[in-house]
Amino acid sequence: MKKKSRILIVEDEMLISMEIKETLIRLGYEVAGQVITGQAAIDEAETKQPDLILMDVRLKGEMDGIETAIRIKDRLGIPIIFLTAHSDKNTLERAIAMSPSGYLIKPFNDRELFSNIEMALHKARIRNLEKPESWDRTDQIEKKLISSRKLFFTVDLNGKITRISPEVRRIFGIERRTIVGASFGAILGDLRDNSEPVLFPGMISLICDNGEEIPVTLTAGFILGAHQNVEEIVFFIFHEDKDSTDNMVPKGLLSDHI
């Protein structure tokens, strides 16, 4: 049996959102969720990893649909189709600039929605087929770690930060764009005025984007490659304001068998 494609609906008019949901189900898709704000869309996309997102251009909250789409594309690469009742030049130019997978003007019919979705999914499948095999493994690790909803960041063997979890960004106010690719020491307050080596596990200070330093405890694990060689180091963060159960290191993350 063919697996149904999972679609996230981002629409702040609930009647329209429900109509779209019913249409998607009728067309044979699975609805991964329905949200009304940009931040909720980012959170749902990171947690549920849908195959495609239908994004209204105008949303409630601080971010509109275009800014939200840019952030999701940068972090997750999920294909996005814009939905809008506004076809003004400025909106269209902003939308086109981020290279969406589609652009539908409301009201649209079932055939238009279906053809746009299928074309976007087809293009996404082609891109995935063209990825090097190593990218597939990286995607699997990323999805496994993110779905755990644990506090973590990963570091390569050169000490560069390669991933940071959505929960760390949310709780500690650290943006992905400011930290991924930076040196591990860039987020450790203890290294600023200390020439002595920092040993783990132990209490250290995590530097937030606003300069605040928050005490945390780190424990480390390893991501092993095909030949059982260490490819990356995973640091799990234990923070006193988090429930101890939520901070348990998830089993099955630190091996080659993802």
C-alpha positions in Angstrom: 0.0 0.0 0.0 1.4 3.4 -1.0 2.3 5.6 1.9 0.2 8.8 2.1 2.1 12.1 1.8 1.9 14.1 5.1 1.0 17.8 4.7 1.1 20.6 7.3 -1.5 23.3 7.0 -0.5 26.8 8.1 -3.6 29.0 7.8 -4.9 31.5 10.4 -8.6 31.4 9.2 -9.9 28.2 10.8 -12.8 27.8 8.4 -10.5 27.9 5.4 -8.1 25.6 7.3 -10.8 23.0 7.8 -11.9 23.2 4.2 -8.3 22.6 3.1 -8.0 19.7 5.5 -11.2 18.0 4.2 -10.0 18.6 0.6 -6.6 17.0 1.3 -8.1 14.0 2.9 -10.5 13.6 0.0 -7.5 13.8 -2.4 -5.7 11.0 -0.5 -3.3 12.9 1.6 -2.6 12.8 5.4 -2.9 16.0 7.4 0.2 16.3 9.7 -1.3 19.2 11.6 -3.0 22.6 11.4 -1.4 25.8 12.9 -2.1 29.5 12.7 1.2 31.3 13.5 4.7 31.2 12.0 6.4 30.0 15.2 3.9 27.2 15.6 4.6 26.2 12.0 8.3 26.1 12.7 7.8 24.0 15.8 5.4 21.6 14.0 7.7 21.3 11.0 10.7 20.4 13.2 8.7 17.9 15.3 6.5 16.2 12.7 8.8 16.5 9.6 5.9 16.7 7.0 6.5 16.0 3.4 5.1 19.4 2.3 3.6 22.6 3.9 0.7 24.7 2.6 1.6 28.1 3.9 -0.8 31.1 4.0 1.2 34.3 3.2 -0.6 36.4 5.9 -0.5 34.9 9.4 -1.2 36.0 12.9 1.8 36.8 15.1 5.2 38.3 14.5 6.1 36.4 11.4 4.2 36.3 8.1 4.1 33.2 5.9 7.0 34.3 3.8 9.4 34.9 6.7 8.3 31.6 8.2 8.9 29.7 5.0 12.4 31.1 4.7 13.2 29.9 8.2 11.8 26.4 7.6 13.5 26.1 4.2 16.8 27.1 5.8 16.5 24.7 8.7 14.6 21.7 7.2 14.4 22.0 3.5 10.7 21.0 3.4 8.9 22.0 0.2 6.4 24.8 0.7 3.4 26.0 -1.4 2.1 29.5 -0.7 -1.6 30.2 -0.4 -2.8 33.8 -0.6 -5.8 35.9 -1.5 -3.4 38.7 -2.4 -1.5 38.8 -5.7 0.0 42.3 -5.3 3.5 42.8 -6.9 5.4 43.2 -3.6 3.9 40.0 -2.1 4.6 38.1 -5.2 8.2 39.3 -5.5 8.9 38.4 -1.9 7.4 35.0 -2.3 9.3 34.2 -5.6 12.6 35.4 -4.0 12.6 32.4 -1.6 11.9 29.9 -4.5 8.7 28.2 -3.2 7.5 24.9 -4.6 4.2 26.5 -5.6 2.0 29.6 -5.3 -1.8 29.3 -5.3 -4.2 32.3 -5.4 -7.4 31.9 -3.3 -9.9 30.7 -4.1 -8.5 27.6 -5.8 -10.1 24.3 -6.8 -9.2 20.7 -6.0 -7.5 20.2 -9.4 -5.2 23.2 -8.9 -4.3 22.2 -5.3 -3.7 18.5 -6.3 -1.5 19.4 -9.3 0.6 21.9 -7.3 1.1 19.4 -4.5 2.0 16.5 -6.8 4.5 18.7 -8.7 6.1 19.9 -5.5 6.4 16.4 -4.1 7.8 15.1 -7.4 10.5 17.8 -7.4 11.4 17.0 -3.8 11.7 13.3 -4.6 14.1 14.1 -7.5 16.2 16.3 -5.2 16.4 13.5 -2.7 17.4 10.9 -5.3 20.2 13.3 -6.4 21.6 13.6 -2.9 24.8 11.8 -2.1 24.3 8.7 0.1 26.0 10.5 3.0 23.3 13.2 3.0 20.6 10.5 3.5 22.4 9.3 6.6 22.8 12.9 7.9 19.1 13.5 7.4 18.2 10.4 9.3 20.5 11.4 12.2 19.0 14.9 12.2 15.4 13.6 12.2 16.2 11.1 14.9 17.7 13.6 17.2 15.1 16.3 16.6 12.2 13.9 17.1 13.6 13.0 20.6 12.9 16.6 21.7 16.0 16.4 23.9 18.4 19.3 24.6 21.5 18.7 22.5 24.0 20.0 20.1 26.5 18.1 18.0 30.2 18.8 17.2 32.4 17.4 14.5 35.9 16.2 15.2 37.3 19.6 14.4 35.3 21.2 17.2 32.7 22.9 14.9 29.1 22.8 15.9 27.0 21.0 13.3 23.5 20.8 14.8 21.6 22.4 17.7 18.2 21.2 18.8 15.0 23.3 18.5 14.5 22.9 22.3 17.9 24.5 23.0 17.1 27.4 20.6 13.8 27.9 22.4 14.9 27.6 26.0 18.3 29.3 25.8 17.6 31.8 23.0 20.3 30.5 20.7 19.6 30.8 17.0 20.8 28.2 14.5 22.3 30.8 12.1 24.4 32.3 14.9 25.9 29.0 16.1 26.1 26.2 13.5 29.6 26.3 12.0 31.0 28.1 15.0 33.6 26.7 17.3 32.3 24.6 20.3 33.9 27.1 22.6 31.8 30.0 21.3 28.9 28.9 23.5 30.9 28.1 26.6 31.2 31.0 29.0 33.8 29.2 31.1 36.3 29.6 28.3 36.2 33.4 28.1 38.6 34.2 30.9 39.9 30.8 31.8 43.1 29.3 30.4 42.5 26.1 32.3 41.0 23.1 30.4 37.3 22.4 30.9 36.5 18.8 31.8 33.2 17.0 31.2 30.8 15.9 32.6 30.4 18.9 34.8 28.7 22.2 35.4 29.5 24.8 32.7 27.9 28.0 31.5 26.0 28.2 28.1 26.1 31.6 26.4 22.8 32.8 25.0 22.5 35.1 22.0 21.7 38.0 24.4 25.0 37.4 26.3 23.4 35.8 29.3 25.2 32.8 30.8 23.1 29.9 32.1 24.6 27.1 34.2 24.1 23.6 32.7 25.5 20.2 32.9 26.8 18.4 29.8 27.1 14.7 29.1 28.6 13.4 25.8 27.9 10.6 23.4 29.1 9.6 20.0 27.7 9.2 16.5 29.4 6.2 15.0 30.1 5.7 11.3 29.7 2.5 9.1 33.1 1.2 10.3 32.4 2.1 14.0 34.6 5.2 13.8 33.5 8.3 15.7 32.0 10.9 13.2 30.5 13.4 15.6 30.2 14.1 19.3 26.7 14.7 20.8 26.4 16.8 23.9 23.2 16.4 25.9 22.3 19.4 28.0 20.9 18.9 31.5 19.2 22.1 32.8 17.7 22.4 36.3 14.5 24.0 35.1 13.8 20.9 32.9 12.0 17.8 34.2 14.6 15.1 34.8 12.7 12.6 32.7 12.8 14.9 29.7 16.6 15.2 30.1 17.3 11.4 30.0 19.6 10.5 27.1 17.4 8.7 24.5 18.4 5.1 23.7 19.3 4.2 20.2 20.6 7.6 19.0 24.3 7.0 19.2 24.9 4.2 16.8 25.2 3.7 13.1 21.9 1.9 13.0 19.5 4.8 12.8 
